Amino acid sequence: MKKFIGIASFLLLLVGFSCKKENTATPAEPVKEITGSWRIIKALRNGTDLTTRFDFSAFRIKFSDGNYTIENPVPFIVNKPGTWKFDDPVYPFNISFRTGSDSATSAIQYPVVGGVRNLVVSFSPGCQSNIYEYTLQKEN
């Protein structure tokens, strides 16, 4: 009987030390920060690369405190300054632009490529059969 109690006690100690509480805390999602000046590094129309067919080098969109401005416009979802906002600040899937009474919404992605954060904006500027996808990169 003493042997049985000794083995049972040893097994309970073994189980007690081998079980660790699992960390179930959800990691904090970083805020999607887009403040600053962004340039187009890649442009697609219906999957076809337009980057070398058009000079996008002078285009800039500058985001600050819910506002944006555009320098050297190109065919884009908006072409005048206004305000912007994400559909969700933590997990954004869309960005909305407003210029006066006009508004436009675009699907977005926020990938890191080669250690650099990009902003991918997808939109259709009128003809629904043409889908443009611009990859923007923040300037330092």
TAZILIN-V500015 format. One record per pair of residues at least 24 apart in sequence whose ideal C-beta (glycine too) atoms are under 7 Angstrom apart, sorted by sequence separation. I is the first residue (numbers start at 1). J is the second residue. If there is no record, write none. Layout:
i->I j->J
i->I j->J
//
This chain:
i->37 j->62
i->78 j->104
i->95 j->121
i->36 j->63
i->77 j->104
i->35 j->63
i->34 j->63
i->35 j->64
i->77 j->106
i->77 j->121
i->77 j->123
i->77 j->125
i->75 j->125
i->32 j->86
i->31 j->89
i->32 j->92
i->29 j->90
i->29 j->91
i->32 j->110
i->38 j->119
i->46 j->130
i->34 j->119
i->45 j->130
i->46 j->131
i->45 j->132
i->44 j->132
i->44 j->133
i->43 j->134
i->42 j->135
i->40 j->134
i->41 j->135
i->40 j->136
i->41 j->137
i->39 j->136
i->38 j->136
i->39 j->137
i->38 j->137
i->38 j->138
i->39 j->139
i->38 j->139
i->36 j->138
i->37 j->139
i->36 j->139
//
